[in-house]
Amino acid sequence: MTLDERLENVAVIGAAGKMGSGIAVLISQEMAIQKLKPENKDKIYRLNLIDVSEKALDGLRSYLRAQILKRAEKTTVLLREVYEDRKDLIENADIINAFVNDAYALLDFTIDLDVAKDAHLVFEAIFENEDIKIKILKKLKEICRDDTLVLTNTSSIPISYLDEKAGLDGRIIGYHFYNPPVIQRLVEVIAAKATTEELKNIASELGKRLRKKLVSSNDISGFIGNGHFSRDGLYALNEVERLKEKYGYHGAIYIMNKVSQDFLIRPMGIFQLIDYVGVDIFECLLRVMRTHLGDKSLISNLIDKMVNNKILGGQYPSGAQKDGFLKYENNRPVGVYNIERGKYYMFDEDWKAEIDKEINPTNEKFSPWRALLMDPKKQEKLGTHFDNLESMDIWGAELALNYLKETKKIAEKLLSDGVADSTDDINAVLTNGFYWLYGPINDYV
């Protein structure tokens, strides 16, 4: 069965979540374009959006209409070609509205998993709980056709493990979209030992149609992206434990967040990134990897305390950032949490100025990430920046260079452990999925 044929009936499990909803937007647009081709006008297309909550599905309805509209507005040239036989559609607004209505007509919203029984492709995008994932995958095995293919959005659970436990006989592949799927370019693809060649080919063709950057990872828990991110975060957490005696938890978190963002020129500091992903999600990544890799070092007492105290980060349905390690106003950090005292210290207090002076007593200025993002001389300027760090006699530079060496060491171990096949794959995941300006394996250190 071709991808075009499989796109006639698709299901997304966990469709109302932040990952499932983004996947639904992408697939609905591709399905609508297929449906509008003259040779497909008499075919029935159905995108079954399945979740456990009617309330969540209500939110999904309005979200999808808004997102399909937004994407249609950005693809009017393509849509003019799609609707070239519709002489009644003259203005861009007419074409856009027609596409939104046509795409929306393909959607079914339900809490009934049995609706997936006729799907040719199923996207599994529930939260990272392997027991529940396996339960759902077993149910899909029971109700679906023998040739139904499953793409799981798991970010850390080995695909071969899921395949074996669910008995899918190789009809499953890891297809890890990055958040948010509508915007993020990267999809990490992880084949199980038994994943069929047909599914590998379908996954590859789908990625091209969705205009995604596909990077293959080997089937080792955490894969490339979270294999690096979890250990990168653990390094910062361990540094916090070392620095907290002098600076308190709030000061130590602030130091490592600032060093990782300003001195290493990342889009977010490490603790802002953990908040964005979700402190509880980070804890889950560590737990899954610790279980499947047998590596007892993949644990953080501070993370566990934050989760126990319900300081979880994440986002509101609007996309606004929830408080976690940092406190946010208008999605900008304005304070930092101290777990021992159970309070946020705001950035306008004296402690921040004192720490800033210790980190950077000479008040060195660095180009921010955004300024270098599209700079044609980015690589040259990055080289100059890290050369300058090595010549600076300031504490912040020392912390940054140690961190830079650690991120490289983490990446090199992913390579030597066989998680990644090449340096280019590792660097591609970090630059495309995490928006780093440079890969962790570099010549800067």
C-alpha positions as CSV (number, residue, x, y, z in Angstrom):
1,M,0.0,0.0,0.0
2,T,1.4,3.4,-1.0
3,L,1.5,6.5,1.3
4,D,-1.3,8.1,-0.7
5,E,-3.5,5.1,-0.1
6,R,-2.6,5.0,3.6
7,L,-3.5,8.7,4.0
8,E,-7.1,7.9,3.2
9,N,-7.6,6.8,6.8
10,V,-5.4,7.9,9.6
11,A,-5.7,8.0,13.4
12,V,-3.9,10.1,16.0
13,I,-4.0,8.8,19.5
14,G,-3.5,11.5,22.1
15,A,-4.6,14.0,19.6
16,A,-5.5,16.8,22.1
17,G,-2.0,16.8,23.7
18,K,0.6,19.4,22.6
19,M,2.4,16.8,20.4
20,G,-0.7,15.0,19.0
21,S,-2.4,18.3,18.1
22,G,0.6,19.5,16.2
23,I,0.8,16.1,14.3
24,A,-2.9,16.5,13.6
25,V,-2.4,19.9,11.9
26,L,0.4,18.5,9.7
27,I,-1.4,15.4,8.6
28,S,-4.8,17.1,8.1
29,Q,-3.1,19.5,5.6
30,E,-1.4,16.7,3.7
31,M,-4.6,14.7,3.6
32,A,-6.7,17.6,2.4
33,I,-4.2,18.3,-0.5
34,Q,-4.5,14.6,-1.5
35,K,-8.3,14.7,-1.3
36,L,-8.5,17.8,-3.5
37,K,-6.6,16.1,-6.4
38,P,-9.1,15.4,-9.3
39,E,-8.3,11.6,-9.3
40,N,-9.3,11.4,-5.6
41,K,-12.5,13.4,-5.6
42,D,-14.7,10.3,-5.1
43,K,-12.5,8.8,-2.3
44,I,-13.4,9.0,1.4
45,Y,-10.7,10.5,3.6
46,R,-10.9,10.4,7.4
47,L,-8.5,11.7,10.1
48,N,-9.7,10.2,13.4
49,L,-8.6,12.3,16.3
50,I,-8.8,10.3,19.5
51,D,-8.3,11.4,23.1
52,V,-9.7,10.5,26.6
53,S,-11.4,13.8,27.3
54,E,-14.4,15.4,25.5
55,K,-13.3,18.7,27.0
56,A,-9.8,18.4,25.6
57,L,-11.3,17.5,22.2
58,D,-13.4,20.7,22.3
59,G,-10.2,22.7,22.7
60,L,-8.6,20.7,19.9
61,R,-11.4,21.7,17.5
62,S,-10.8,25.4,17.9
63,Y,-7.0,24.9,17.9
64,L,-7.1,22.9,14.6
65,R,-9.3,25.4,12.8
66,A,-7.0,28.3,13.8
67,Q,-3.8,26.3,12.9
68,I,-5.1,25.1,9.6
69,L,-6.1,28.7,8.8
70,K,-2.6,30.0,9.7
71,R,-0.9,27.3,7.6
72,A,-3.2,28.0,4.7
73,E,-2.3,31.7,4.8
74,K,1.4,30.8,4.4
75,T,0.8,28.4,1.4
76,T,-1.5,30.4,-0.9
77,V,0.8,29.8,-3.9
78,L,0.4,26.0,-3.4
79,L,-3.3,26.3,-2.7
80,R,-3.9,28.3,-6.0
81,E,-2.5,25.3,-7.8
82,V,-4.7,22.9,-5.8
83,Y,-7.8,24.9,-6.6
84,E,-6.9,25.9,-10.2
85,D,-10.2,24.3,-11.5
86,R,-12.3,26.3,-9.0
87,K,-13.1,29.4,-11.1
88,D,-15.4,30.7,-8.3
89,L,-12.3,31.1,-6.0
90,I,-10.7,34.4,-7.0
91,E,-9.3,36.1,-4.0
92,N,-6.7,34.6,-1.7
93,A,-9.2,34.8,1.2
94,D,-11.7,32.7,-0.8
95,I,-9.0,30.0,-1.5
96,I,-7.9,30.0,2.1
97,N,-11.4,29.7,3.5
98,A,-12.2,26.9,1.1
99,F,-9.1,25.0,2.1
100,V,-9.8,25.4,5.8
101,N,-13.4,24.1,5.3
102,D,-12.2,21.2,3.1
103,A,-9.4,20.2,5.6
104,Y,-11.8,20.5,8.6
105,A,-14.3,18.3,6.9
106,L,-11.9,15.3,7.0
107,L,-11.7,15.4,10.8
108,D,-13.6,13.2,13.3
109,F,-13.2,13.8,17.0
110,T,-13.8,10.9,19.5
111,I,-12.9,9.3,22.8
112,D,-13.5,5.9,21.3
113,L,-10.2,4.1,20.5
114,D,-12.1,1.5,18.4
115,V,-12.6,4.2,15.7
116,A,-8.9,3.5,14.8
117,K,-9.8,0.0,13.6
118,D,-9.9,1.0,9.9
119,A,-6.9,3.3,10.0
120,H,-4.0,2.5,7.6
121,L,-1.6,4.8,9.6
122,V,-1.8,5.4,13.3
123,F,0.2,8.1,15.1
124,E,0.6,7.4,18.8
125,A,1.3,10.6,20.8
126,I,0.2,10.0,24.4
127,F,2.4,11.0,27.3
128,E,5.6,9.1,28.1
129,N,4.2,6.2,30.2
130,E,5.3,2.9,28.8
131,D,2.7,0.8,30.5
132,I,-0.1,2.9,29.0
133,K,1.6,3.0,25.6
134,I,1.9,-0.7,25.6
135,K,-1.7,-1.1,26.6
136,I,-2.9,1.1,23.7
137,L,-0.5,-0.6,21.2
138,K,-1.9,-4.0,22.3
139,K,-5.4,-2.7,21.7
140,L,-4.4,-1.4,18.3
141,K,-2.9,-4.8,17.5
142,E,-6.3,-6.4,18.4
143,I,-8.6,-4.1,16.6
144,C,-6.7,-2.8,13.5
145,R,-6.0,-4.4,10.2
146,D,-3.0,-6.7,9.9
147,D,-1.3,-4.2,7.6
148,T,-1.8,-1.0,9.8
149,L,1.4,0.8,10.5
150,V,2.1,2.6,13.8
151,L,4.4,5.7,14.2
152,T,5.1,6.4,17.9
153,N,6.2,9.8,19.1
154,T,8.0,8.3,22.1
155,S,11.0,10.4,23.0
156,S,12.9,7.8,25.1
157,I,11.4,4.3,25.2
158,P,13.1,1.7,22.9
159,I,11.0,0.9,19.9
160,S,12.0,-2.8,19.9
161,Y,10.8,-3.0,23.5
162,L,7.4,-1.5,22.5
163,D,7.2,-3.8,19.4
164,E,7.9,-6.9,21.4
165,K,5.5,-6.1,24.3
166,A,2.7,-5.1,21.9
167,G,3.3,-7.9,19.4
168,L,3.3,-5.6,16.4
169,D,5.7,-7.7,14.4
170,G,7.8,-4.8,13.1
171,R,4.8,-2.6,12.1
172,I,6.0,0.2,14.4
173,I,8.7,2.9,14.1
174,G,9.8,5.7,16.3
175,Y,8.8,9.1,14.7
176,H,9.8,11.6,17.3
177,F,8.5,15.1,16.4
178,Y,10.0,18.0,18.3
179,N,7.8,20.5,20.1
180,P,5.9,22.2,18.6
181,P,5.5,19.8,15.6
182,V,3.9,22.5,13.4
183,I,7.1,24.7,13.7
184,Q,9.9,22.4,14.6
185,R,11.8,21.1,11.5
186,L,13.3,18.0,13.1
187,V,11.9,14.5,13.3
188,E,14.0,11.8,14.9
189,V,13.4,8.4,13.2
190,I,14.1,5.2,15.2
191,A,13.6,1.8,13.6
192,A,13.1,-1.3,15.8
193,K,15.1,-4.4,15.0
194,A,12.1,-5.8,13.2
195,T,10.6,-2.7,11.7
196,T,9.6,-3.5,8.1
197,E,11.2,-2.0,5.1
198,E,7.8,-0.8,4.0
199,L,7.3,1.2,7.1
200,K,10.8,2.7,6.9
201,N,10.1,3.8,3.3
202,I,6.6,5.2,4.3
203,A,8.3,7.2,7.2
204,S,10.9,8.6,4.9
205,E,8.4,9.7,2.2
206,L,6.1,11.2,4.8
207,G,8.9,13.3,6.2
208,K,9.7,14.7,2.8
209,R,6.1,15.6,2.2
210,L,5.9,17.4,5.6
211,R,9.2,19.2,4.8
212,K,10.9,17.8,7.9
213,K,14.5,17.2,8.5
214,L,14.7,13.5,9.2
215,V,17.6,12.2,11.3
216,S,18.0,8.5,12.1
217,S,18.9,7.4,15.6
218,N,19.6,3.9,16.7
219,D,17.2,2.2,19.1
220,I,18.8,2.9,22.4
221,S,16.8,4.6,25.2
222,G,16.8,8.4,25.0
223,F,17.9,8.3,21.3
224,I,20.1,11.2,20.2
225,G,18.1,14.2,21.2
226,N,17.0,13.3,24.7
227,G,20.1,11.1,25.2
228,H,22.1,14.4,25.0
229,F,19.6,16.8,26.6
230,S,19.1,14.6,29.7
231,R,22.8,14.4,30.4
232,D,23.4,18.0,29.5
233,G,20.7,19.0,32.0
234,L,22.2,16.6,34.6
235,Y,25.6,18.3,34.3
236,A,24.0,21.7,35.1
237,L,22.0,20.1,38.0
238,N,25.2,18.6,39.4
239,E,26.9,22.0,39.1
240,V,23.9,23.5,41.1
241,E,24.5,21.0,43.9
242,R,28.2,22.1,44.0
243,L,27.5,25.8,43.9
244,K,24.4,25.9,46.2
245,E,26.4,26.0,49.5
246,K,27.8,29.5,48.6
247,Y,25.0,30.9,46.4
248,G,21.9,29.0,47.5
249,Y,19.7,27.0,45.1
250,H,18.3,30.1,43.5
251,G,21.8,31.6,42.9
252,A,23.3,28.4,41.6
253,I,20.4,27.8,39.2
254,Y,20.6,31.4,38.0
255,I,24.4,31.0,37.4
256,M,24.1,27.8,35.3
257,N,21.1,29.2,33.4
258,K,22.9,32.4,32.5
259,V,26.2,30.7,31.6
260,S,24.5,28.2,29.3
261,Q,22.4,30.9,27.5
262,D,24.8,34.0,27.4
263,F,28.3,32.4,27.4
264,L,27.4,29.4,25.3
265,I,25.0,31.4,23.1
266,R,22.0,29.1,23.3
267,P,18.4,30.1,22.6
268,M,17.4,29.3,26.2
269,G,19.4,28.7,29.3
270,I,19.4,25.1,30.4
271,F,16.8,25.6,33.2
272,Q,14.5,27.6,31.0
273,L,14.7,24.7,28.5
274,I,13.8,22.1,31.2
275,D,10.9,24.3,32.3
276,Y,9.7,24.5,28.6
277,V,9.9,20.8,28.2
278,G,8.4,20.2,31.7
279,V,10.3,19.4,34.9
280,D,8.1,16.2,35.3
281,I,8.8,15.3,31.7
282,F,12.6,15.6,32.3
283,E,12.2,13.4,35.4
284,C,10.3,10.9,33.3
285,L,13.1,10.9,30.7
286,L,15.7,10.2,33.4
287,R,13.6,7.4,34.8
288,V,12.9,5.7,31.5
289,M,16.6,5.9,30.5
290,R,17.7,4.7,33.9
291,T,15.4,1.7,33.6
292,H,16.3,0.7,30.1
293,L,20.0,1.5,30.2
294,G,20.7,0.3,33.8
295,D,22.6,3.6,34.4
296,K,22.0,4.6,38.0
297,S,23.7,8.0,37.5
298,L,20.7,9.2,35.5
299,I,18.9,10.7,38.5
300,S,18.7,14.1,40.2
301,N,17.5,14.6,43.7
302,L,16.6,18.3,42.9
303,I,14.4,17.2,40.0
304,D,12.7,14.7,42.2
305,K,12.1,17.3,44.9
306,M,10.7,19.8,42.3
307,V,8.2,17.2,41.0
308,N,7.2,16.2,44.5
309,N,6.5,19.8,45.3
310,K,4.5,20.2,42.1
311,I,6.8,22.8,40.6
312,L,6.5,21.4,37.1
313,G,7.0,24.0,34.4
314,G,5.3,23.1,31.1
315,Q,2.9,25.4,29.1
316,Y,-0.7,26.5,29.5
317,P,-3.1,25.7,26.6
318,S,-2.4,29.2,25.3
319,G,1.3,28.4,25.0
320,A,2.3,30.6,27.9
321,Q,5.1,29.3,30.0
322,K,4.3,27.9,33.5
323,D,6.6,28.6,36.4
324,G,9.2,26.0,37.1
325,F,12.9,26.5,38.0
326,L,12.2,30.0,36.8
327,K,9.3,32.3,37.3
328,Y,7.8,33.9,34.1
329,E,6.0,37.0,33.1
330,N,5.0,37.3,29.4
331,N,7.1,34.2,28.8
332,R,10.3,35.9,30.1
333,P,12.2,34.8,33.2
334,V,11.8,37.2,36.1
335,G,12.8,35.1,39.1
336,V,14.3,31.8,40.2
337,Y,13.1,29.1,42.6
338,N,14.8,28.0,45.8
339,I,13.5,24.5,46.7
340,E,14.8,24.7,50.3
341,R,12.9,27.9,51.0
342,G,9.9,27.2,48.8
343,K,10.0,30.7,47.2
344,Y,11.0,32.6,44.1
345,Y,13.7,35.2,44.2
346,M,13.0,38.0,41.8
347,F,15.7,39.2,39.4
348,D,15.4,42.8,40.7
349,E,16.9,41.9,44.1
350,D,20.5,42.6,45.2
351,W,21.7,39.0,45.0
352,K,21.4,39.0,41.2
353,A,23.7,42.0,40.8
354,E,26.3,40.5,43.1
355,I,26.3,37.2,41.2
356,D,26.5,38.9,37.8
357,K,29.6,40.7,39.1
358,E,31.2,37.5,40.1
359,I,30.4,35.7,36.8
360,N,31.5,38.7,34.6
361,P,33.4,41.3,36.6
362,T,34.7,43.0,33.5
363,N,31.2,43.2,32.0
364,E,32.2,41.4,28.8
365,K,29.5,41.7,26.1
366,F,28.4,38.7,24.0
367,S,26.3,38.5,20.9
368,P,23.0,37.0,21.7
369,W,21.7,33.9,20.0
370,R,19.1,35.7,18.0
371,A,21.6,38.2,16.6
372,L,23.8,35.3,15.2
373,L,21.0,33.0,14.0
374,M,20.8,34.4,10.5
375,D,24.2,36.1,10.4
376,P,26.1,34.9,7.2
377,K,29.3,35.2,9.3
378,K,27.9,33.1,12.1
379,Q,30.6,30.4,12.1
380,E,33.4,32.9,12.0
381,K,31.9,34.9,14.9
382,L,31.3,31.8,16.9
383,G,35.0,30.8,16.5
384,T,36.0,34.3,17.6
385,H,33.6,34.1,20.6
386,F,35.0,30.9,21.9
387,D,38.6,31.9,21.3
388,N,37.9,35.0,23.4
389,L,36.3,32.9,26.2
390,E,39.6,31.0,26.5
391,S,41.6,34.2,26.9
392,M,39.2,35.7,29.5
393,D,40.2,35.5,33.1
394,I,36.7,35.5,34.4
395,W,34.7,32.9,36.3
396,G,31.8,32.8,33.9
397,A,34.2,31.9,31.0
398,E,35.7,29.1,33.1
399,L,32.2,27.7,33.8
400,A,31.2,28.0,30.2
401,L,34.3,26.3,28.8
402,N,33.9,23.4,31.3
403,Y,30.2,23.1,30.2
404,L,31.2,23.2,26.5
405,K,33.7,20.4,27.1
406,E,31.1,18.3,28.9
407,T,28.5,18.7,26.1
408,K,31.1,17.5,23.6
409,K,32.0,14.5,25.9
410,I,28.3,13.6,26.1
411,A,27.9,13.7,22.3
412,E,31.1,11.7,21.7
413,K,29.8,9.0,24.1
414,L,26.5,8.8,22.2
415,L,28.7,8.1,19.1
416,S,30.9,5.5,20.8
417,D,27.9,3.8,22.4
418,G,26.2,3.4,19.0
419,V,23.3,5.7,19.7
420,A,24.2,7.7,16.6
421,D,26.0,6.6,13.5
422,S,27.8,9.9,12.8
423,T,28.9,13.2,14.2
424,D,26.8,14.9,11.6
425,D,23.6,13.1,12.9
426,I,24.3,14.3,16.5
427,N,25.0,17.8,15.4
428,A,22.0,17.9,13.2
429,V,19.7,16.9,16.1
430,L,21.0,19.6,18.4
431,T,21.0,22.3,15.7
432,N,17.6,21.5,14.2
433,G,15.8,20.1,17.2
434,F,17.2,22.4,19.9
435,Y,18.2,25.3,17.7
436,W,21.8,25.4,18.8
437,L,24.0,27.6,16.6
438,Y,26.6,24.8,16.5
439,G,26.8,21.1,17.2
440,P,28.2,19.7,20.4
441,I,31.0,18.0,18.6
442,N,33.1,21.0,17.4
443,D,36.6,22.4,17.3
444,Y,35.9,25.2,19.8
445,V,37.3,23.1,22.6
